[in-house]
Amino acid sequence: MDVLYSSLLLDRELFDGFELAIEDARKHPERSGWEYASEIIEGILMNEQRIDDTIDTYSVNWTTERIKPLVLAILRIATWELSYTEVPTAVVIDEAVEAAKTYVDEESAAFVNGILGQIASGARPSD
């Protein structure tokens, strides 16, 4: 989430942020979760337009340009997980909502929950 948020906040290309994060990870190999984090970032890099289009489709009266950068980072991660992984839907949504509560606010958490519920219905209709 740090890499996505930083790239949005600093108006920097996501790839540049990813390269900086790789350098940091090499300096600190003891940090766990880096492999999955890099998989998420690579997945978002490869599918960013499709992910943003999905978010735009389900966020009525909101475009990705109007969404708070940290909320957008959370939505991109969760949308990627819903669309390209087998992580259970409830887990994806719960983690995204908790991240929004922790790092943003309750209103943003409700926004994230509503959008992801709709995205999940489209991406995983049998869940």
ZAMAR-95660 format. One record per residue (C-alpha): x, y, z. Coordinates in steps of 0.02 Angstrom, whole numbers, padded with zeros to 5 digits, always signed. Layout:
N
XYZ/...
This chain:
127
+00000+00000+00000/+00146+00117+00037/+00210+00106-00142/+00039+00139-00218/+00000+00281-00098/+00170+00363-00123/+00155+00357-00311/-00017+00439-00303/+00032+00569-00174/+00193+00619-00260/+00116+00608-00434/+00253+00485-00479/+00241+00338-00595/+00195+00179-00502/+00343+00091-00582/+00465+00216-00506/+00391+00187-00333/+00402+00001-00360/+00587+00013-00404/+00620+00112-00245/+00524-00016-00143/+00626-00158-00220/+00786-00070-00168/+00718-00049+00008/+00665-00232+00017/+00839-00287-00033/+00911-00185+00109/+00787-00264+00233/+00760-00447+00185/+00694-00485+00359/+00529-00397+00321/+00396-00526+00288/+00264-00515+00154/+00373-00434+00022/+00344-00573-00105/+00155-00553-00101/+00170-00364-00098/+00277-00368-00254/+00150-00484-00337/+00013-00358-00298/+00113-00211-00365/+00162-00303-00523/-00019-00356-00548/-00080-00178-00528/+00055-00113-00645/+00003-00237-00779/-00184-00205-00757/-00195-00027-00691/-00314+00040-00824/-00430-00110-00810/-00430-00096-00620/-00466+00091-00626/-00604+00063-00754/-00682-00065-00637/-00673+00056-00490/-00747+00195-00598/-00889+00081-00654/-00944+00042-00476/-00908+00209-00391/-01062+00306-00443/-01028+00493-00459/-00844+00465-00415/-00697+00442-00530/-00526+00380-00479/-00464+00559-00496/-00583+00617-00358/-00550+00476-00235/-00428+00510-00093/-00257+00438-00139/-00248+00318+00007/-00426+00257-00023/-00383+00232-00207/-00229+00131-00159/-00337+00021-00048/-00468+00000-00185/-00337-00043-00316/-00261-00178-00206/-00429-00254-00162/-00494-00244-00342/-00338-00332-00403/-00360-00467-00271/-00544-00491-00315/-00508-00498-00501/-00345-00595-00511/-00325-00703-00355/-00413-00839-00258/-00408-00742-00094/-00583-00764-00018/-00698-00619-00054/-00739-00589+00130/-00554-00581+00173/-00516-00456+00035/-00660-00342+00083/-00630-00355+00271/-00445-00312+00254/-00482-00165+00139/-00616-00096+00255/-00502-00115+00406/-00360-00027+00313/-00478+00117+00271/-00536+00129+00452/-00358+00125+00517/-00275+00242+00393/-00416+00354+00334/-00585+00363+00423/-00752+00276+00450/-00835+00365+00304/-00699+00303+00186/-00716+00128+00257/-00902+00129+00215/-00861+00194+00040/-00732+00055+00014/-00854-00076+00079/-00992-00020-00039/-00884-00015-00194/-00797-00179-00159/-00962-00266-00125/-01020-00216-00298/-00854-00260-00380/-00858-00430-00295/-01034-00461-00362/-00970-00429-00538/-00803-00516-00524/-00859-00664-00418/-01046-00688-00440/-01046-00860-00356/-00971-00796-00191/
